[in-house]
Amino acid sequence: MADISIRKSGKAGRITLTRPDALNALSYEMCLAIDEALIAWVDDPDVHLIIIDAEGDRAFCAGGDIREIYDIGKSGDHSRAQAFWRDEYRMNARLYEFPKPIVSFMQGFTMGGGVGVGCHGSHRVMARSSRMAMPECGIGLVPDVGGSLILAQAPGHLGEYIGITGARLAPGDAIHAGFADHVIPQAQWPALIADLERTGDPSHIHEAEIPPIPGNLSAMQPMIDAHFGGRSLPAIIASLRAEDSQFATNTLELLERNSPLSMACAVDIIHRLQDEGHVRPALMLEYRFVYRALAQSDLIEGIRAAVIDKDRAPNWKHTLDNLPPDAVDNMLAPLGDKELSF
């Protein structure tokens, strides 16, 4: 398959994303190929660990192929998109539950669907220049692929902040928030991968890592915690509006760009997951949103504004001040026999 390389090398199962010109965006076929490999390798005695990496310098994976989702949405037949998300989320769960070490090397940008491939393993490596984000609320989606669980487990209220602002995280912030584990200079990655293939032992990763530079979010945490502790999006907005500070002004400006429906659902999902310790409940909640997304959310309009017309001027269904009180419950209601299963 041209967009992904899956093979065994030494004691490692290798998964390499090979769409650098598309920032290694995940297609449906790529998700299925990863899942098939995981199923084949779980009991393979020759595979001691899995290495996930990607070609190119700009991105490990900049997300799911949202142009593909847009075309499906415009066609009126939403079943293929629903199947895409269903099978992608099952693959995310398989990565999270995989009993052998998984080492991911995430250069450049890791966003959205890339988090679901790179951030559920046991050893998550970034370079100094790597950046990570969950920008889904900016296109009318919610943080998904199990990323909502990572957000729910982040210190304090960083998860709500990261999830609804789409903040880009430098390695120090990504490690602090729970998305990554190690910073290793990218020039050392080939030798480290060769060692992993030869030994099947990830313990040498710790010998190669360097201390992460503390990120901005650590310094901002007291302000984030003060404003993002509300149980709903309206509570967060009210808290920010009540304070005359540069942080409040800048944050409100970020939130005013994103889909109010998506942000409200994201906050609710994160709060529902704060006592969860497994990815499956997160994926099930996310799937309730995406199952309805093409028909009931801002997703099609968000993709249009971001990547089709590129006017950056989405016409959201709601504003921050007129979101119906039942909007979140309607998007996250159980799906009956359409509920995500594993």
C-alpha positions as CSV (number, residue, x, y, z in Angstrom):
1,M,0.0,0.0,0.0
2,A,1.5,3.3,-1.1
3,D,0.5,5.3,1.9
4,I,1.8,3.1,4.7
5,S,4.6,0.5,5.0
6,I,4.0,-2.4,7.3
7,R,6.7,-5.1,7.8
8,K,8.8,-7.0,10.3
9,S,12.4,-6.1,10.9
10,G,14.5,-7.9,13.4
11,K,12.5,-8.3,16.6
12,A,10.2,-5.4,15.7
13,G,6.9,-4.9,13.9
14,R,7.3,-1.7,11.9
15,I,4.5,0.7,10.9
16,T,5.6,3.7,8.8
17,L,3.3,6.3,7.5
18,T,4.4,7.2,4.0
19,R,2.2,10.2,2.9
20,P,4.6,13.1,3.7
21,D,3.1,15.3,1.0
22,A,-0.2,15.0,2.8
23,L,1.4,15.4,6.2
24,N,0.8,11.7,6.7
25,A,-3.0,12.2,7.1
26,L,-4.8,9.0,7.9
27,S,-7.1,7.5,5.3
28,Y,-9.6,4.8,6.0
29,E,-7.4,2.2,4.3
30,M,-4.4,3.2,6.5
31,C,-6.4,2.7,9.7
32,L,-7.5,-0.8,8.5
33,A,-4.0,-1.7,7.6
34,I,-2.7,-0.7,11.1
35,D,-5.5,-2.7,12.8
36,E,-4.7,-5.8,10.7
37,A,-1.1,-5.6,11.6
38,L,-1.9,-5.3,15.3
39,I,-4.1,-8.4,15.1
40,A,-1.4,-10.4,13.3
41,W,1.4,-9.3,15.7
42,V,-0.2,-9.7,19.1
43,D,0.6,-13.4,19.4
44,D,3.6,-13.4,17.0
45,P,6.6,-14.6,18.9
46,D,9.0,-12.9,16.5
47,V,7.5,-9.5,17.3
48,H,8.8,-8.2,20.6
49,L,7.7,-4.6,20.2
50,I,6.2,-2.3,17.6
51,I,7.8,0.8,16.2
52,I,5.6,3.5,14.6
53,D,7.1,6.3,12.7
54,A,6.6,8.4,9.6
55,E,8.3,9.8,6.5
56,G,9.1,13.5,6.1
57,D,10.0,16.2,8.5
58,R,6.8,18.3,8.7
59,A,4.5,15.9,10.4
60,F,4.3,12.5,12.1
61,C,0.5,12.7,11.3
62,A,-1.5,15.9,10.9
63,G,-4.8,14.1,11.5
64,G,-7.4,12.1,9.7
65,D,-8.1,12.7,6.1
66,I,-10.8,15.3,6.5
67,R,-11.1,16.0,2.8
68,E,-12.3,12.3,2.5
69,I,-14.8,13.0,5.3
70,Y,-16.0,16.1,3.6
71,D,-16.6,14.3,0.3
72,I,-18.5,11.6,2.1
73,G,-20.6,14.2,4.0
74,K,-21.5,16.1,0.8
75,S,-22.5,12.9,-0.9
76,G,-25.4,12.4,1.6
77,D,-24.4,8.8,2.4
78,H,-22.9,9.1,5.9
79,S,-22.5,5.4,6.5
80,R,-18.9,5.3,5.1
81,A,-17.8,8.1,7.4
82,Q,-19.4,6.3,10.4
83,A,-17.6,3.1,9.4
84,F,-14.3,5.0,9.1
85,W,-14.7,6.4,12.6
86,R,-15.9,3.0,14.0
87,D,-12.9,1.1,12.6
88,E,-10.4,3.9,13.4
89,Y,-11.6,3.9,17.1
90,R,-11.3,0.1,17.3
91,M,-7.8,0.4,16.0
92,N,-7.1,3.1,18.7
93,A,-8.4,0.8,21.4
94,R,-6.2,-2.0,20.1
95,L,-3.1,0.2,20.3
96,Y,-4.1,1.3,23.8
97,E,-4.6,-2.3,25.0
98,F,-1.7,-3.9,23.1
99,P,0.3,-6.1,25.5
100,K,3.7,-5.5,23.9
101,P,5.7,-2.3,24.0
102,I,4.8,0.3,21.3
103,V,7.4,3.0,20.5
104,S,6.2,6.0,18.5
105,F,8.6,8.6,17.0
106,M,6.6,11.8,16.4
107,Q,8.4,14.5,14.5
108,G,6.9,17.8,13.3
109,F,3.2,18.0,13.9
110,T,1.1,15.4,15.6
111,M,-2.5,16.4,15.6
112,G,-6.0,14.8,15.8
113,G,-5.9,11.4,14.3
114,G,-2.2,11.3,14.7
115,V,-2.6,11.4,18.5
116,G,-4.7,8.2,18.2
117,V,-1.8,6.4,16.4
118,G,1.1,7.9,18.3
119,C,0.0,8.6,21.8
120,H,-1.6,5.4,23.1
121,G,1.7,3.4,23.2
122,S,4.1,2.7,26.0
123,H,7.0,4.9,24.8
124,R,6.0,8.1,23.1
125,V,9.0,10.0,21.7
126,M,9.1,13.6,20.4
127,A,12.0,15.7,19.0
128,R,12.8,19.2,20.3
129,S,11.0,20.7,17.3
130,S,7.9,18.5,17.6
131,R,4.5,20.0,18.3
132,M,1.2,18.4,19.3
133,A,-2.4,19.6,19.2
134,M,-6.0,18.5,19.3
135,P,-7.6,21.2,17.1
136,E,-10.9,19.4,16.3
137,C,-13.1,22.1,17.8
138,G,-11.8,24.4,15.1
139,I,-13.5,22.3,12.4
140,G,-16.7,21.4,14.3
141,L,-15.5,18.0,15.7
142,V,-14.5,17.0,19.2
143,P,-11.1,15.8,20.4
144,D,-11.4,12.1,19.5
145,V,-9.4,8.9,18.8
146,G,-9.2,8.4,22.5
147,G,-7.6,11.8,23.0
148,S,-10.4,12.9,25.3
149,L,-9.2,10.4,27.9
150,I,-5.7,11.9,27.8
151,L,-7.3,15.3,28.2
152,A,-9.5,14.1,31.1
153,Q,-6.3,12.8,32.9
154,A,-4.2,15.9,32.4
155,P,-3.2,17.8,35.5
156,G,-5.8,20.3,36.9
157,H,-7.9,21.7,34.1
158,L,-5.3,21.6,31.3
159,G,-7.4,19.1,29.5
160,E,-10.4,21.4,29.1
161,Y,-8.1,24.2,28.0
162,I,-6.1,22.2,25.5
163,G,-9.2,20.5,24.1
164,I,-11.3,23.6,23.4
165,T,-8.6,26.1,22.4
166,G,-6.7,23.7,20.2
167,A,-3.4,24.9,21.8
168,R,-0.2,23.7,20.2
169,L,2.0,21.9,22.7
170,A,5.8,21.9,22.7
171,P,7.4,18.8,24.1
172,G,7.6,20.0,27.6
173,D,3.8,20.8,27.6
174,A,3.0,17.5,25.8
175,I,4.8,15.5,28.4
176,H,3.3,17.5,31.3
177,A,-0.2,17.0,29.8
178,G,0.2,13.3,29.3
179,F,0.6,13.0,25.5
180,A,4.2,12.0,25.4
181,D,7.0,10.5,27.5
182,H,10.5,11.4,26.0
183,V,12.4,14.0,24.1
184,I,15.2,12.6,22.0
185,P,17.1,14.6,19.4
186,Q,15.8,13.5,16.0
187,A,19.3,12.9,14.7
188,Q,19.6,10.0,17.1
189,W,16.3,8.3,16.0
190,P,17.8,6.1,13.2
191,A,20.4,4.5,15.6
192,L,17.8,4.0,18.3
193,I,15.4,2.4,15.9
194,A,18.1,0.1,14.7
195,D,18.8,-0.9,18.3
196,L,15.1,-1.5,19.0
197,E,15.0,-3.8,15.9
198,R,18.1,-5.7,17.0
199,T,17.2,-6.2,20.7
200,G,13.4,-5.9,20.9
201,D,14.1,-4.1,24.2
202,P,12.9,-0.5,24.7
203,S,14.9,0.1,27.9
204,H,17.7,2.0,26.0
205,I,15.2,4.8,25.2
206,H,15.8,6.3,28.6
207,E,19.5,6.5,28.0
208,A,18.9,8.6,24.9
209,E,16.4,11.1,26.3
210,I,17.1,14.7,27.2
211,P,15.3,16.9,29.7
212,P,12.3,18.7,28.1
213,I,12.3,22.4,28.2
214,P,9.4,23.5,30.5
215,G,6.5,24.7,28.4
216,N,4.2,27.7,28.6
217,L,1.2,25.8,29.9
218,S,3.0,25.0,33.2
219,A,3.4,28.7,33.9
220,M,-0.2,29.3,32.8
221,Q,-1.7,26.5,34.9
222,P,-2.9,28.6,37.8
223,M,-4.9,30.9,35.4
224,I,-6.1,27.9,33.5
225,D,-7.3,26.1,36.6
226,A,-9.0,29.3,37.9
227,H,-11.1,29.7,34.7
228,F,-11.6,26.2,33.3
229,G,-12.9,24.5,36.4
230,G,-16.6,25.1,35.5
231,R,-18.7,22.1,34.6
232,S,-19.8,23.5,31.2
233,L,-18.7,25.8,28.4
234,P,-21.0,28.7,29.5
235,A,-19.4,28.5,33.0
236,I,-15.9,28.8,31.5
237,I,-16.9,31.7,29.2
238,A,-18.6,33.5,32.1
239,S,-15.4,33.1,34.2
240,L,-13.2,34.5,31.5
241,R,-15.5,37.4,30.7
242,A,-15.5,38.4,34.4
243,E,-11.8,39.0,34.5
244,D,-10.0,41.9,32.8
245,S,-6.6,40.3,32.1
246,Q,-4.5,39.5,29.0
247,F,-5.0,35.8,29.6
248,A,-8.8,36.1,29.6
249,T,-8.8,38.3,26.6
250,N,-6.5,36.1,24.6
251,T,-8.3,32.9,25.6
252,L,-11.7,34.3,24.7
253,E,-10.3,35.3,21.3
254,L,-9.3,31.7,20.7
255,L,-12.6,30.3,21.8
256,E,-14.6,32.7,19.6
257,R,-13.0,31.0,16.5
258,N,-14.2,27.5,17.3
259,S,-17.5,25.7,17.1
260,P,-19.6,26.4,20.2
261,L,-21.4,23.1,19.9
262,S,-18.1,21.2,19.6
263,M,-16.5,23.0,22.6
264,A,-19.5,22.4,24.8
265,C,-19.6,18.7,23.9
266,A,-15.8,18.5,24.5
267,V,-16.1,19.9,27.9
268,D,-18.9,17.5,28.8
269,I,-17.0,14.5,27.5
270,I,-13.8,15.4,29.4
271,H,-15.8,15.8,32.7
272,R,-17.6,12.5,32.2
273,L,-14.2,10.8,31.8
274,Q,-12.4,12.2,34.7
275,D,-12.9,9.0,36.8
276,E,-12.3,6.6,33.9
277,G,-9.1,4.7,33.6
278,H,-9.6,3.1,30.2
279,V,-10.0,4.3,26.6
280,R,-13.1,2.4,25.6
281,P,-15.6,4.7,27.4
282,A,-13.9,7.7,25.8
283,L,-14.1,6.2,22.4
284,M,-17.8,5.4,22.9
285,L,-18.6,8.9,23.9
286,E,-16.6,10.3,21.0
287,Y,-18.4,8.0,18.6
288,R,-21.8,9.2,19.7
289,F,-20.7,12.7,18.5
290,V,-19.1,11.7,15.3
291,Y,-21.9,9.3,14.3
292,R,-24.2,12.3,14.3
293,A,-21.6,14.8,13.1
294,L,-22.2,15.0,9.4
295,A,-25.9,15.5,9.9
296,Q,-26.2,17.5,13.1
297,S,-22.9,19.3,13.9
298,D,-20.7,22.0,12.4
299,L,-18.3,19.6,10.9
300,I,-19.0,20.1,7.2
301,E,-19.0,23.8,7.5
302,G,-15.8,23.7,9.6
303,I,-13.9,21.6,7.0
304,R,-15.2,23.9,4.2
305,A,-13.8,27.0,5.9
306,A,-10.5,25.4,6.9
307,V,-9.5,23.3,3.9
308,I,-11.9,23.6,1.0
309,D,-12.5,27.3,0.5
310,K,-9.9,28.2,3.1
311,D,-11.7,31.4,4.0
312,R,-11.3,30.8,7.8
313,A,-14.8,32.2,8.2
314,P,-17.1,29.3,9.3
315,N,-20.7,30.1,9.9
316,W,-21.4,28.0,13.0
317,K,-24.9,26.9,13.9
318,H,-24.7,28.6,17.3
319,T,-22.9,31.4,19.0
320,L,-21.3,31.3,22.5
321,D,-24.4,32.9,23.9
322,N,-27.2,31.1,22.1
323,L,-26.3,27.4,22.4
324,P,-29.5,25.5,23.3
325,P,-29.4,23.8,26.7
326,D,-30.2,20.4,25.2
327,A,-27.6,20.6,22.4
328,V,-24.9,18.6,24.2
329,D,-27.3,15.9,25.4
330,N,-28.6,15.5,21.9
331,M,-25.2,15.0,20.4
332,L,-24.0,12.6,23.2
333,A,-27.2,10.6,23.7
334,P,-26.8,6.8,23.5
335,L,-27.0,5.3,20.0
336,G,-28.8,2.1,20.8
337,D,-27.8,-0.7,18.5
338,K,-25.5,1.7,16.7
339,E,-23.3,2.2,19.8
340,L,-19.6,1.6,19.3
341,S,-18.6,-2.0,20.1
342,F,-15.2,-3.6,20.3
